[in-house]
């Protein structure tokens, strides 16, 4: 269910993956502030998430050099940028 049905239709029509769909919905609901039925939950979310998506290639190489997570982090970052 979307506060703005038109936005939901556009995203569905273009086969947007789940995570940007959810992010778009949360942004839409957050813009409604206290009038959103999800206000209590949205206001509890961190304002700046900590994520490997914000790491530079040099940081990934340095801190995850021997880790299996490194390749998955690079794939996820490429996927996010591509989407």
N, C-alpha and C positions, 0 to 999 in steps of 0.2 A: 504494500500500500504506500502510495506516495502523496505527499502534501501537494505536489504539483504533478498531476497525472501526465501532462504533456512531456515533462522531462523523462519520466519513466518509460513512456512509449518510444521516445527517441533512442534511449539507451538500449531498450530491448530490440528495437528494429535494427540497430547496428551491432548486435551481438557483443555488447560490452562485457568483459569478464566480471566475475563476482566482486573482486576487491575494489575496482574503481566504481562499481555500481554502489557498493556499500559506502565508500568514501563520499561519493556524490550525494547520496541520501543523507548522510550525517551532516554534511555541509549545508544542505538544504534545510534540514531540521534545526541546525544550530542558528541559522539566520533568523528563524522565527523566535528565538530566545525563549522567554517565559511562556509564550503561547504554544510552544511545542509540547506535545504530550510526553516527549522524551527528554525534556529539559533537565530533570534531576540527574539522569544518566549521562547526558552529554556534558553537563557542567563538571562532572567528576572525571572526565577524560583529561589526560595530560595535554597541555597546550603545545608542547614540542616533544614529539615521540623520539625515543632513542632507537636508532636503527642502523644496521649496516649500510642501508641505502645512502646514508650521509657520509660514509667513509670514502676517502679518495682511493684511487688505485694503489698509490704508494702505501697507504695505511693497510689496505687489504693484503698486499704483498708482505709487509713487515709483520703484522700481528697474526696473520693466518697462514703463514708460509707453509707449514707442514700439516695444515688442517684440511679435512675433507669439506669443511664448511666454506672454505675460500672459493672453490669453483661454484658452489650453489649460490653464494652471495653475489658473485659476478653475474651468473645467469639471471638471478632475480633482479639485479640492478638493470641489466640490459632489457629484461622484460618490462620493467616499470617504465623505463625511458621510451621503449618502443610503443607501449600502450598509450 
